Amino acid sequence: MGCSSMALPEFEKAVKKAGARKEVLGSRETPFRILYAFKHRGFMERLISERKLEQRGQNPFKFWFTFYVYKVIY
């Protein structure tokens, strides 16, 4: 199953509710490229402060998140 670092709290809650456990199989750092979100300052601030969206000064992408691949075991 795939999950971004921004959705991790909900994913962990769902795994726990299902009585399962998770094992990370891999991960990849990914640029955040949702242009619509950039126009909403409050939304972007929440992604950075609460959802592990990393702000980096690197070009061409300024914001990054981690995408994980999990094995969910029931």
PQR file with spaces between the fields and no chain letter, atoms N, CA, C, O and H, PARSE charges and radii, in Angstrom:
ATOM       1  N    MET     1       0.847   -1.150    0.000 -0.4000 1.5000
ATOM       2  CA   MET     1       0.000    0.000    0.000 -0.0000 2.0000
ATOM       3  C    MET     1       0.902    1.224    0.000  0.5500 1.7000
ATOM       4  O    MET     1       1.959    1.219    0.630 -0.5500 1.4000
ATOM       5  N    GLY     2       0.489    2.270   -0.704 -0.4000 1.5000
ATOM       6  CA   GLY     2       1.252    3.505   -0.756 -0.0000 2.0000
ATOM       7  C    GLY     2       0.626    4.586    0.105  0.5500 1.7000
ATOM       8  O    GLY     2      -0.595    4.648    0.248 -0.5500 1.4000
ATOM       9  H    GLY     2      -0.370    2.274   -1.216  0.4000 1.0000
ATOM      10  N    CYS     3       1.475    5.446    0.683 -0.4000 1.5000
ATOM      11  CA   CYS     3       0.998    6.522    1.538 -0.0000 2.0000
ATOM      12  C    CYS     3       2.042    7.628    1.583  0.5500 1.7000
ATOM      13  O    CYS     3       3.235    7.359    1.728 -0.5500 1.4000
ATOM      14  H    CYS     3       2.466    5.396    0.566  0.4000 1.0000
ATOM      15  N    SER     4       1.591    8.869    1.459 -0.4000 1.5000
ATOM      16  CA   SER     4       2.531    9.982    1.568 -0.0000 2.0000
ATOM      17  C    SER     4       2.708   10.367    3.034  0.5500 1.7000
ATOM      18  O    SER     4       1.874   10.047    3.880 -0.5500 1.4000
ATOM      19  H    SER     4       0.622    9.087    1.342  0.4000 1.0000
ATOM      20  N    SER     5       3.802   11.054    3.314 -0.4000 1.5000
ATOM      21  CA   SER     5       4.045   11.518    4.682 -0.0000 2.0000
ATOM      22  C    SER     5       2.956   12.482    5.135  0.5500 1.7000
ATOM      23  O    SER     5       2.703   12.607    6.334 -0.5500 1.4000
ATOM      24  H    SER     5       4.480   11.314    2.627  0.4000 1.0000
ATOM      25  N    MET     6       2.312   13.162    4.198 -0.4000 1.5000
ATOM      26  CA   MET     6       1.252   14.103    4.553 -0.0000 2.0000
ATOM      27  C    MET     6      -0.014   13.396    5.023  0.5500 1.7000
ATOM      28  O    MET     6      -0.795   13.980    5.774 -0.5500 1.4000
ATOM      29  H    MET     6       2.518   13.061    3.225  0.4000 1.0000
ATOM      30  N    ALA     7      -0.233   12.164    4.604 -0.4000 1.5000
ATOM      31  CA   ALA     7      -1.426   11.408    4.989 -0.0000 2.0000
ATOM      32  C    ALA     7      -1.132   10.366    6.068  0.5500 1.7000
ATOM      33  O    ALA     7      -2.000    9.564    6.412 -0.5500 1.4000
ATOM      34  H    ALA     7       0.402   11.690    3.994  0.4000 1.0000
ATOM      35  N    LEU     8       0.080   10.377    6.594 -0.4000 1.5000
ATOM      36  CA   LEU     8       0.504    9.350    7.545 -0.0000 2.0000
ATOM      37  C    LEU     8      -0.375    9.245    8.794  0.5500 1.7000
ATOM      38  O    LEU     8      -0.661    8.123    9.211 -0.5500 1.4000
ATOM      39  H    LEU     8       0.785   11.028    6.314  0.4000 1.0000
ATOM      40  N    PRO     9      -0.820   10.337    9.414 -0.5600 1.5000
ATOM      41  CA   PRO     9      -1.671   10.180   10.612  0.2800 2.0000
ATOM      42  C    PRO     9      -2.949    9.385   10.337  0.5500 1.7000
ATOM      43  O    PRO     9      -3.326    8.529   11.137 -0.5500 1.4000
ATOM      44  N    GLU    10      -3.608    9.657    9.226 -0.4000 1.5000
ATOM      45  CA   GLU    10      -4.830    8.917    8.888 -0.0000 2.0000
ATOM      46  C    GLU    10      -4.524    7.467    8.548  0.5500 1.7000
ATOM      47  O    GLU    10      -5.285    6.570    8.912 -0.5500 1.4000
ATOM      48  H    GLU    10      -3.301   10.353    8.576  0.4000 1.0000
ATOM      49  N    PHE    11      -3.428    7.234    7.860 -0.4000 1.5000
ATOM      50  CA   PHE    11      -3.039    5.868    7.507 -0.0000 2.0000
ATOM      51  C    PHE    11      -2.759    5.051    8.763  0.5500 1.7000
ATOM      52  O    PHE    11      -3.237    3.924    8.890 -0.5500 1.4000
ATOM      53  H    PHE    11      -2.810    7.963    7.564  0.4000 1.0000
ATOM      54  N    GLU    12      -1.991    5.611    9.688 -0.4000 1.5000
ATOM      55  CA   GLU    12      -1.678    4.887   10.923 -0.0000 2.0000
ATOM      56  C    GLU    12      -2.937    4.602   11.737  0.5500 1.7000
ATOM      57  O    GLU    12      -3.064    3.535   12.337 -0.5500 1.4000
ATOM      58  H    GLU    12      -1.603    6.527    9.585  0.4000 1.0000
ATOM      59  N    LYS    13      -3.861    5.552   11.758 -0.4000 1.5000
ATOM      60  CA   LYS    13      -5.126    5.348   12.466 -0.0000 2.0000
ATOM      61  C    LYS    13      -5.923    4.205   11.830  0.5500 1.7000
ATOM      62  O    LYS    13      -6.491    3.380   12.545 -0.5500 1.4000
ATOM      63  H    LYS    13      -3.757    6.420   11.271  0.4000 1.0000
ATOM      64  N    ALA    14      -5.971    4.150   10.511 -0.4000 1.5000
ATOM      65  CA   ALA    14      -6.706    3.093    9.815 -0.0000 2.0000
ATOM      66  C    ALA    14      -6.071    1.717   10.048  0.5500 1.7000
ATOM      67  O    ALA    14      -6.777    0.726   10.236 -0.5500 1.4000
ATOM      68  H    ALA    14      -5.510    4.820    9.930  0.4000 1.0000
ATOM      69  N    VAL    15      -4.748    1.664   10.034 -0.4000 1.5000
ATOM      70  CA   VAL    15      -4.052    0.395   10.273 -0.0000 2.0000
ATOM      71  C    VAL    15      -4.350   -0.099   11.680  0.5500 1.7000
ATOM      72  O    VAL    15      -4.629   -1.281   11.884 -0.5500 1.4000
ATOM      73  H    VAL    15      -4.175    2.469    9.882  0.4000 1.0000
ATOM      74  N    LYS    16      -4.290    0.803   12.647 -0.4000 1.5000
ATOM      75  CA   LYS    16      -4.570    0.440   14.038 -0.0000 2.0000
ATOM      76  C    LYS    16      -6.017   -0.031   14.198  0.5500 1.7000
ATOM      77  O    LYS    16      -6.278   -1.037   14.858 -0.5500 1.4000
ATOM      78  H    LYS    16      -4.063    1.762   12.482  0.4000 1.0000
ATOM      79  N    LYS    17      -6.954    0.699   13.593 -0.4000 1.5000
ATOM      80  CA   LYS    17      -8.375    0.341   13.690 -0.0000 2.0000
ATOM      81  C    LYS    17      -8.642   -1.039   13.095  0.5500 1.7000
ATOM      82  O    LYS    17      -9.504   -1.770   13.583 -0.5500 1.4000
ATOM      83  H    LYS    17      -6.743    1.517   13.057  0.4000 1.0000
ATOM      84  N    ALA    18      -7.912   -1.394   12.049 -0.4000 1.5000
ATOM      85  CA   ALA    18      -8.083   -2.697   11.406 -0.0000 2.0000
ATOM      86  C    ALA    18      -7.394   -3.820   12.180  0.5500 1.7000
ATOM      87  O    ALA    18      -7.534   -4.992   11.833 -0.5500 1.4000
ATOM      88  H    ALA    18      -7.212   -0.800   11.652  0.4000 1.0000
ATOM      89  N    GLY    19      -6.655   -3.465   13.221 -0.4000 1.5000
ATOM      90  CA   GLY    19      -5.946   -4.483   13.992 -0.0000 2.0000
ATOM      91  C    GLY    19      -4.751   -5.040   13.235  0.5500 1.7000
ATOM      92  O    GLY    19      -4.345   -6.181   13.457 -0.5500 1.4000
ATOM      93  H    GLY    19      -6.541   -2.512   13.504  0.4000 1.0000
ATOM      94  N    ALA    20      -4.197   -4.247   12.353 -0.4000 1.5000
ATOM      95  CA   ALA    20      -3.078   -4.693   11.524 -0.0000 2.0000
ATOM      96  C    ALA    20      -1.795   -4.004   11.982  0.5500 1.7000
ATOM      97  O    ALA    20      -1.798   -3.188   12.903 -0.5500 1.4000
ATOM      98  H    ALA    20      -4.526   -3.321   12.173  0.4000 1.0000
ATOM      99  N    ARG    21      -0.727   -4.350   11.328 -0.4000 1.5000
ATOM     100  CA   ARG    21       0.540   -3.659   11.537 -0.0000 2.0000
ATOM     101  C    ARG    21       1.149   -3.389   10.177  0.5500 1.7000
ATOM     102  O    ARG    21       0.776   -4.012    9.183 -0.5500 1.4000
ATOM     103  H    ARG    21      -0.724   -5.013   10.580  0.4000 1.0000
ATOM     104  N    LYS    22       2.084   -2.461   10.139 -0.4000 1.5000
ATOM     105  CA   LYS    22       2.670   -2.075    8.859 -0.0000 2.0000
ATOM     106  C    LYS    22       4.177   -2.272    8.881  0.5500 1.7000
ATOM     107  O    LYS    22       4.822   -2.206    9.927 -0.5500 1.4000
ATOM     108  H    LYS    22       2.387   -1.955   10.947  0.4000 1.0000
ATOM     109  N    GLU    23       4.707   -2.514    7.709 -0.4000 1.5000
ATOM     110  CA   GLU    23       6.151   -2.670    7.530 -0.0000 2.0000
ATOM     111  C    GLU    23       6.540   -1.853    6.304  0.5500 1.7000
ATOM     112  O    GLU    23       5.960   -2.029    5.233 -0.5500 1.4000
ATOM     113  H    GLU    23       4.182   -2.567    6.859  0.4000 1.0000
ATOM     114  N    VAL    24       7.513   -0.965    6.450 -0.4000 1.5000
ATOM     115  CA   VAL    24       7.956   -0.138    5.327 -0.0000 2.0000
ATOM     116  C    VAL    24       8.771   -1.002    4.361  0.5500 1.7000
ATOM     117  O    VAL    24       9.745   -1.646    4.751 -0.5500 1.4000
ATOM     118  H    VAL    24       7.985   -0.822    7.321  0.4000 1.0000
ATOM     119  N    LEU    25       8.352   -1.002    3.096 -0.4000 1.5000
ATOM     120  CA   LEU    25       9.091   -1.727    2.067 -0.0000 2.0000
ATOM     121  C    LEU    25      10.032   -0.803    1.297  0.5500 1.7000
ATOM     122  O    LEU    25      11.045   -1.241    0.754 -0.5500 1.4000
ATOM     123  H    LEU    25       7.561   -0.479    2.779  0.4000 1.0000
ATOM     124  N    GLY    26       9.682    0.473    1.258 -0.4000 1.5000
ATOM     125  CA   GLY    26      10.518    1.430    0.551 -0.0000 2.0000
ATOM     126  C    GLY    26       9.957    2.829    0.685  0.5500 1.7000
ATOM     127  O    GLY    26       8.830    3.026    1.140 -0.5500 1.4000
ATOM     128  H    GLY    26       8.859    0.829    1.699  0.4000 1.0000
ATOM     129  N    SER    27      10.760    3.796    0.282 -0.4000 1.5000
ATOM     130  CA   SER    27      10.308    5.175    0.317 -0.0000 2.0000
ATOM     131  C    SER    27      11.028    5.965   -0.767  0.5500 1.7000
ATOM     132  O    SER    27      12.073    5.563   -1.279 -0.5500 1.4000
ATOM     133  H    SER    27      11.676    3.636   -0.088  0.4000 1.0000
ATOM     134  N    ARG    28      10.428    7.104   -1.095 -0.4000 1.5000
ATOM     135  CA   ARG    28      11.005    7.961   -2.128 -0.0000 2.0000
ATOM     136  C    ARG    28      10.617    9.409   -1.838  0.5500 1.7000
ATOM     137  O    ARG    28       9.449    9.710   -1.591 -0.5500 1.4000
ATOM     138  H    ARG    28       9.579    7.431   -0.679  0.4000 1.0000
ATOM     139  N    GLU    29      11.586   10.284   -1.869 -0.4000 1.5000
ATOM     140  CA   GLU    29      11.294   11.706   -1.710 -0.0000 2.0000
ATOM     141  C    GLU    29      10.736   12.216   -3.025  0.5500 1.7000
ATOM     142  O    GLU    29      11.264   11.922   -4.098 -0.5500 1.4000
ATOM     143  H    GLU    29      12.535   10.040   -2.070  0.4000 1.0000
ATOM     144  N    THR    30       9.649   12.993   -2.924 -0.4000 1.5000
ATOM     145  CA   THR    30       8.896   13.407   -4.095 -0.0000 2.0000
ATOM     146  C    THR    30       8.619   14.904   -4.036  0.5500 1.7000
ATOM     147  O    THR    30       8.274   15.414   -2.970 -0.5500 1.4000
ATOM     148  H    THR    30       9.221   13.231   -2.052  0.4000 1.0000
ATOM     149  N    PRO    31       8.758   15.621   -5.144 -0.5600 1.5000
ATOM     150  CA   PRO    31       8.423   17.042   -5.122  0.2800 2.0000
ATOM     151  C    PRO    31       6.912   17.251   -5.038  0.5500 1.7000
ATOM     152  O    PRO    31       6.136   16.508   -5.640 -0.5500 1.4000
ATOM     153  N    PHE    32       6.514   18.258   -4.295 -0.4000 1.5000
ATOM     154  CA   PHE    32       5.108   18.634   -4.181 -0.0000 2.0000
ATOM     155  C    PHE    32       4.829   19.602   -5.314  0.5500 1.7000
ATOM     156  O    PHE    32       5.431   20.673   -5.379 -0.5500 1.4000
ATOM     157  H    PHE    32       7.144   18.861   -3.806  0.4000 1.0000
ATOM     158  N    ARG    33       3.913   19.232   -6.216 -0.4000 1.5000
ATOM     159  CA   ARG    33       3.682   20.016   -7.426 -0.0000 2.0000
ATOM     160  C    ARG    33       2.217   20.357   -7.648  0.5500 1.7000
ATOM     161  O    ARG    33       1.789   20.466   -8.797 -0.5500 1.4000
ATOM     162  H    ARG    33       3.423   18.361   -6.163  0.4000 1.0000
ATOM     163  N    ILE    34       1.444   20.526   -6.604 -0.4000 1.5000
ATOM     164  CA   ILE    34       0.039   20.854   -6.758 -0.0000 2.0000
ATOM     165  C    ILE    34      -0.078   22.379   -6.795  0.5500 1.7000
ATOM     166  O    ILE    34      -0.134   23.034   -5.754 -0.5500 1.4000
ATOM     167  H    ILE    34       1.792   20.437   -5.670  0.4000 1.0000
ATOM     168  N    LEU    35      -0.112   22.920   -7.987 -0.4000 1.5000
ATOM     169  CA   LEU    35      -0.065   24.367   -8.184 -0.0000 2.0000
ATOM     170  C    LEU    35      -1.214   25.087   -7.508  0.5500 1.7000
ATOM     171  O    LEU    35      -1.033   26.197   -7.009 -0.5500 1.4000
ATOM     172  H    LEU    35      -0.067   22.387   -8.833  0.4000 1.0000
ATOM     173  N    TYR    36      -2.386   24.483   -7.481 -0.4000 1.5000
ATOM     174  CA   TYR    36      -3.551   25.100   -6.846 -0.0000 2.0000
ATOM     175  C    TYR    36      -3.268   25.382   -5.372  0.5500 1.7000
ATOM     176  O    TYR    36      -3.678   26.418   -4.849 -0.5500 1.4000
ATOM     177  H    TYR    36      -2.533   23.581   -7.886  0.4000 1.0000
ATOM     178  N    ALA    37      -2.573   24.469   -4.703 -0.4000 1.5000
ATOM     179  CA   ALA    37      -2.296   24.621   -3.272 -0.0000 2.0000
ATOM     180  C    ALA    37      -1.380   25.805   -2.993  0.5500 1.7000
ATOM     181  O    ALA    37      -1.490   26.435   -1.941 -0.5500 1.4000
ATOM     182  H    ALA    37      -2.240   23.627   -5.128  0.4000 1.0000
ATOM     183  N    PHE    38      -0.482   26.115   -3.915 -0.4000 1.5000
ATOM     184  CA   PHE    38       0.457   27.214   -3.707 -0.0000 2.0000
ATOM     185  C    PHE    38      -0.244   28.558   -3.551  0.5500 1.7000
ATOM     186  O    PHE    38       0.312   29.474   -2.946 -0.5500 1.4000
ATOM     187  H    PHE    38      -0.392   25.603   -4.769  0.4000 1.0000
ATOM     188  N    LYS    39      -1.442   28.690   -4.081 -0.4000 1.5000
ATOM     189  CA   LYS    39      -2.185   29.947   -4.017 -0.0000 2.0000
ATOM     190  C    LYS    39      -2.906   30.145   -2.684  0.5500 1.7000
ATOM     191  O    LYS    39      -3.457   31.216   -2.430 -0.5500 1.4000
ATOM     192  H    LYS    39      -1.894   27.946   -4.573  0.4000 1.0000
ATOM     193  N    HIS    40      -2.904   29.126   -1.838 -0.4000 1.5000
ATOM     194  CA   HIS    40      -3.619   29.167   -0.562 -0.0000 2.0000
ATOM     195  C    HIS    40      -2.616   29.095    0.584  0.5500 1.7000
ATOM     196  O    HIS    40      -2.241   28.014    1.038 -0.5500 1.4000
ATOM     197  H    HIS    40      -2.455   28.256   -2.043  0.4000 1.0000
ATOM     198  N    ARG    41      -2.199   30.256    1.032 -0.4000 1.5000
ATOM     199  CA   ARG    41      -1.129   30.358    2.020 -0.0000 2.0000
ATOM     200  C    ARG    41      -1.423   29.574    3.298  0.5500 1.7000
ATOM     201  O    ARG    41      -0.556   28.850    3.789 -0.5500 1.4000
ATOM     202  H    ARG    41      -2.504   31.134    0.664  0.4000 1.0000
ATOM     203  N    GLY    42      -2.617   29.706    3.834 -0.4000 1.5000
ATOM     204  CA   GLY    42      -2.966   28.995    5.063 -0.0000 2.0000
ATOM     205  C    GLY    42      -2.882   27.491    4.906  0.5500 1.7000
ATOM     206  O    GLY    42      -2.420   26.789    5.806 -0.5500 1.4000
ATOM     207  H    GLY    42      -3.321   30.294    3.435  0.4000 1.0000
ATOM     208  N    PHE    43      -3.328   26.999    3.765 -0.4000 1.5000
ATOM     209  CA   PHE    43      -3.262   25.565    3.491 -0.0000 2.0000
ATOM     210  C    PHE    43      -1.812   25.096    3.428  0.5500 1.7000
ATOM     211  O    PHE    43      -1.462   24.066    4.004 -0.5500 1.4000
ATOM     212  H    PHE    43      -3.703   27.569    3.034  0.4000 1.0000
ATOM     213  N    MET    44      -0.973   25.853    2.728 -0.4000 1.5000
ATOM     214  CA   MET    44       0.441   25.493    2.620 -0.0000 2.0000
ATOM     215  C    MET    44       1.124   25.535    3.984  0.5500 1.7000
ATOM     216  O    MET    44       1.945   24.670    4.291 -0.5500 1.4000
ATOM     217  H    MET    44      -1.258   26.690    2.260  0.4000 1.0000
ATOM     218  N    GLU    45       0.796   26.526    4.798 -0.4000 1.5000
ATOM     219  CA   GLU    45       1.375   26.618    6.141 -0.0000 2.0000
ATOM     220  C    GLU    45       1.012   25.401    6.984  0.5500 1.7000
ATOM     221  O    GLU    45       1.840   24.896    7.742 -0.5500 1.4000
ATOM     222  H    GLU    45       0.130   27.229    4.548  0.4000 1.0000
ATOM     223  N    ARG    46      -0.239   24.928    6.850 -0.4000 1.5000
ATOM     224  CA   ARG    46      -0.655   23.720    7.592 -0.0000 2.0000
ATOM     225  C    ARG    46       0.066   22.486    7.090  0.5500 1.7000
ATOM     226  O    ARG    46       0.453   21.632    7.887 -0.5500 1.4000
ATOM     227  H    ARG    46      -0.911   25.338    6.234  0.4000 1.0000
ATOM     228  N    LEU    47       0.255   22.373    5.770 -0.4000 1.5000
ATOM     229  CA   LEU    47       0.986   21.227    5.238 -0.0000 2.0000
ATOM     230  C    LEU    47       2.414   21.200    5.775  0.5500 1.7000
ATOM     231  O    LEU    47       2.948   20.133    6.079 -0.5500 1.4000
ATOM     232  H    LEU    47      -0.059   23.067    5.122  0.4000 1.0000
ATOM     233  N    ILE    48       3.017   22.353    5.887 -0.4000 1.5000
ATOM     234  CA   ILE    48       4.393   22.428    6.394 -0.0000 2.0000
ATOM     235  C    ILE    48       4.442   22.154    7.893  0.5500 1.7000
ATOM     236  O    ILE    48       5.281   21.377    8.348 -0.5500 1.4000
ATOM     237  H    ILE    48       2.583   23.219    5.640  0.4000 1.0000
ATOM     238  N    SER    49       3.563   22.775    8.660 -0.4000 1.5000
ATOM     239  CA   SER    49       3.635   22.649   10.116 -0.0000 2.0000
ATOM     240  C    SER    49       3.042   21.351   10.656  0.5500 1.7000
ATOM     241  O    SER    49       3.504   20.837   11.675 -0.5500 1.4000
ATOM     242  H    SER    49       2.881   23.407    8.290  0.4000 1.0000
ATOM     243  N    GLU    50       2.026   20.819    9.986 -0.4000 1.5000
ATOM     244  CA   GLU    50       1.321   19.652   10.527 -0.0000 2.0000
ATOM     245  C    GLU    50       1.495   18.375    9.710  0.5500 1.7000
ATOM     246  O    GLU    50       1.276   17.283   10.234 -0.5500 1.4000
ATOM     247  H    GLU    50       1.650   21.237    9.158  0.4000 1.0000
ATOM     248  N    ARG    51       1.879   18.485    8.451 -0.4000 1.5000
ATOM     249  CA   ARG    51       1.850   17.319    7.571 -0.0000 2.0000
ATOM     250  C    ARG    51       3.191   16.943    6.942  0.5500 1.7000
ATOM     251  O    ARG    51       3.235   16.229    5.940 -0.5500 1.4000
ATOM     252  H    ARG    51       2.057   19.372    8.026  0.4000 1.0000
ATOM     253  N    LYS    52       4.266   17.424    7.527 -0.4000 1.5000
ATOM     254  CA   LYS    52       5.615   17.019    7.124 -0.0000 2.0000
ATOM     255  C    LYS    52       5.974   17.376    5.687  0.5500 1.7000
ATOM     256  O    LYS    52       6.785   16.693    5.062 -0.5500 1.4000
ATOM     257  H    LYS    52       4.230   18.005    8.341  0.4000 1.0000
ATOM     258  N    LEU    53       5.386   18.425    5.167 -0.4000 1.5000
ATOM     259  CA   LEU    53       5.813   18.935    3.874 -0.0000 2.0000
ATOM     260  C    LEU    53       7.072   19.752    4.146  0.5500 1.7000
ATOM     261  O    LEU    53       7.049   20.693    4.939 -0.5500 1.4000
ATOM     262  H    LEU    53       4.727   18.981    5.675  0.4000 1.0000
ATOM     263  N    GLU    54       8.163   19.390    3.489 -0.4000 1.5000
ATOM     264  CA   GLU    54       9.444   20.045    3.746 -0.0000 2.0000
ATOM     265  C    GLU    54       9.686   21.155    2.739  0.5500 1.7000
ATOM     266  O    GLU    54       9.522   20.978    1.532 -0.5500 1.4000
ATOM     267  H    GLU    54       8.181   18.625    2.845  0.4000 1.0000
ATOM     268  N    GLN    55      10.076   22.288    3.264 -0.4000 1.5000
ATOM     269  CA   GLN    55      10.412   23.409    2.396 -0.0000 2.0000
ATOM     270  C    GLN    55      11.922   23.430    2.225  0.5500 1.7000
ATOM     271  O    GLN    55      12.669   23.521    3.199 -0.5500 1.4000
ATOM     272  H    GLN    55      10.209   22.432    4.245  0.4000 1.0000
ATOM     273  N    ARG    56      12.356   23.345    0.987 -0.4000 1.5000
ATOM     274  CA   ARG    56      13.777   23.360    0.654 -0.0000 2.0000
ATOM     275  C    ARG    56      14.013   24.463   -0.369  0.5500 1.7000
ATOM     276  O    ARG    56      13.110   24.807   -1.133 -0.5500 1.4000
ATOM     277  H    ARG    56      11.749   23.271    0.196  0.4000 1.0000
ATOM     278  N    GLY    57      15.164   24.991   -0.387 -0.4000 1.5000
ATOM     279  CA   GLY    57      15.475   26.058   -1.319 -0.0000 2.0000
ATOM     280  C    GLY    57      15.954   25.563   -2.664  0.5500 1.7000
ATOM     281  O    GLY    57      16.464   26.349   -3.462 -0.5500 1.4000
ATOM     282  H    GLY    57      15.897   24.712    0.233  0.4000 1.0000
ATOM     283  N    GLN    58      15.803   24.283   -2.933 -0.4000 1.5000
ATOM     284  CA   GLN    58      16.338   23.694   -4.159 -0.0000 2.0000
ATOM     285  C    GLN    58      15.460   24.007   -5.351  0.5500 1.7000
ATOM     286  O    GLN    58      14.233   24.044   -5.257 -0.5500 1.4000
ATOM     287  H    GLN    58      15.388   23.644   -2.285  0.4000 1.0000
ATOM     288  N    ASN    59      16.108   24.228   -6.457 -0.4000 1.5000
ATOM     289  CA   ASN    59      15.394   24.424   -7.723 -0.0000 2.0000
ATOM     290  C    ASN    59      15.367   23.123   -8.477  0.5500 1.7000
ATOM     291  O    ASN    59      16.303   22.336   -8.338 -0.5500 1.4000
ATOM     292  H    ASN    59      17.105   24.198   -6.534  0.4000 1.0000
ATOM     293  N    PRO    60      14.367   22.851   -9.257 -0.5600 1.5000
ATOM     294  CA   PRO    60      13.213   23.692   -9.549  0.2800 2.0000
ATOM     295  C    PRO    60      12.067   23.524   -8.559  0.5500 1.7000
ATOM     296  O    PRO    60      11.073   24.244   -8.656 -0.5500 1.4000
ATOM     297  N    PHE    61      12.173   22.596   -7.612 -0.4000 1.5000
ATOM     298  CA   PHE    61      11.067   22.345   -6.686 -0.0000 2.0000
ATOM     299  C    PHE    61      11.417   22.831   -5.290  0.5500 1.7000
ATOM     300  O    PHE    61      12.503   22.551   -4.782 -0.5500 1.4000
ATOM     301  H    PHE    61      12.981   22.011   -7.534  0.4000 1.0000
ATOM     302  N    LYS    62      10.505   23.551   -4.678 -0.4000 1.5000
ATOM     303  CA   LYS    62      10.738   24.145   -3.368 -0.0000 2.0000
ATOM     304  C    LYS    62      10.217   23.287   -2.225  0.5500 1.7000
ATOM     305  O    LYS    62      10.758   23.341   -1.120 -0.5500 1.4000
ATOM     306  H    LYS    62       9.623   23.778   -5.091  0.4000 1.0000
ATOM     307  N    PHE    63       9.174   22.495   -2.470 -0.4000 1.5000
ATOM     308  CA   PHE    63       8.544   21.695   -1.423 -0.0000 2.0000
ATOM     309  C    PHE    63       8.636   20.204   -1.755  0.5500 1.7000
ATOM     310  O    PHE    63       8.507   19.795   -2.909 -0.5500 1.4000
ATOM     311  H    PHE    63       8.735   22.451   -3.368  0.4000 1.0000
ATOM     312  N    TRP    64       8.863   19.399   -0.696 -0.4000 1.5000
ATOM     313  CA   TRP    64       9.041   17.953   -0.866 -0.0000 2.0000
ATOM     314  C    TRP    64       8.308   17.195    0.231  0.5500 1.7000
ATOM     315  O    TRP    64       8.121   17.703    1.336 -0.5500 1.4000
ATOM     316  H    TRP    64       8.968   19.732    0.242  0.4000 1.0000
ATOM     317  N    PHE    65       7.895   15.968   -0.090 -0.4000 1.5000
ATOM     318  CA   PHE    65       7.322   15.052    0.887 -0.0000 2.0000
ATOM     319  C    PHE    65       7.890   13.669    0.602  0.5500 1.7000
ATOM     320  O    PHE    65       8.533   13.454   -0.426 -0.5500 1.4000
ATOM     321  H    PHE    65       8.048   15.555   -0.988  0.4000 1.0000
ATOM     322  N    THR    66       7.653   12.745    1.502 -0.4000 1.5000
ATOM     323  CA   THR    66       8.127   11.375    1.315 -0.0000 2.0000
ATOM     324  C    THR    66       6.932   10.486    1.003  0.5500 1.7000
ATOM     325  O    THR    66       5.897   10.571    1.664 -0.5500 1.4000
ATOM     326  H    THR    66       7.131   12.920    2.337  0.4000 1.0000
ATOM     327  N    PHE    67       7.076    9.642    0.005 -0.4000 1.5000
ATOM     328  CA   PHE    67       6.057    8.652   -0.338 -0.0000 2.0000
ATOM     329  C    PHE    67       6.586    7.292    0.105  0.5500 1.7000
ATOM     330  O    PHE    67       7.694    6.897   -0.259 -0.5500 1.4000
ATOM     331  H    PHE    67       7.917    9.573   -0.532  0.4000 1.0000
ATOM     332  N    TYR    68       5.788    6.585    0.888 -0.4000 1.5000
ATOM     333  CA   TYR    68       6.179    5.281    1.433 -0.0000 2.0000
ATOM     334  C    TYR    68       5.369    4.167    0.785  0.5500 1.7000
ATOM     335  O    TYR    68       4.215    4.357    0.400 -0.5500 1.4000
ATOM     336  H    TYR    68       4.888    6.906    1.183  0.4000 1.0000
ATOM     337  N    VAL    69       5.986    3.019    0.675 -0.4000 1.5000
ATOM     338  CA   VAL    69       5.292    1.799    0.270 -0.0000 2.0000
ATOM     339  C    VAL    69       5.344    0.858    1.471  0.5500 1.7000
ATOM     340  O    VAL    69       6.415    0.548    1.990 -0.5500 1.4000
ATOM     341  H    VAL    69       6.923    2.864    0.988  0.4000 1.0000
ATOM     342  N    TYR    70       4.177    0.417    1.895 -0.4000 1.5000
ATOM     343  CA   TYR    70       4.044   -0.425    3.075 -0.0000 2.0000
ATOM     344  C    TYR    70       3.510   -1.804    2.731  0.5500 1.7000
ATOM     345  O    TYR    70       2.779   -1.993    1.759 -0.5500 1.4000
ATOM     346  H    TYR    70       3.306    0.669    1.472  0.4000 1.0000
ATOM     347  N    LYS    71       3.891   -2.738    3.542 -0.4000 1.5000
ATOM     348  CA   LYS    71       3.254   -4.050    3.588 -0.0000 2.0000
ATOM     349  C    LYS    71       2.365   -4.001    4.820  0.5500 1.7000
ATOM     350  O    LYS    71       2.853   -3.788    5.930 -0.5500 1.4000
ATOM     351  H    LYS    71       4.485   -2.585    4.332  0.4000 1.0000
ATOM     352  N    VAL    72       1.061   -4.197    4.632 -0.4000 1.5000
ATOM     353  CA   VAL    72       0.126   -4.193    5.763 -0.0000 2.0000
ATOM     354  C    VAL    72      -0.199   -5.634    6.095  0.5500 1.7000
ATOM     355  O    VAL    72      -0.641   -6.401    5.240 -0.5500 1.4000
ATOM     356  H    VAL    72       0.665   -4.370    3.730  0.4000 1.0000
ATOM     357  N    ILE    73       0.026   -5.993    7.361 -0.4000 1.5000
ATOM     358  CA   ILE    73      -0.116   -7.384    7.804 -0.0000 2.0000
ATOM     359  C    ILE    73      -1.277   -7.479    8.779  0.5500 1.7000
ATOM     360  O    ILE    73      -1.318   -6.781    9.793 -0.5500 1.4000
ATOM     361  H    ILE    73       0.384   -5.369    8.055  0.4000 1.0000
ATOM     362  N    TYR    74      -2.224   -8.362    8.451 -0.4000 1.5000
ATOM     363  CA   TYR    74      -3.392   -8.564    9.313 -0.0000 2.0000
ATOM     364  C    TYR    74      -3.229   -9.781   10.166  0.5500 1.7000
ATOM     365  O    TYR    74      -4.116  -10.106   10.955 -0.5500 1.4000
ATOM     366  H    TYR    74      -2.190   -8.929    7.628  0.4000 1.0000
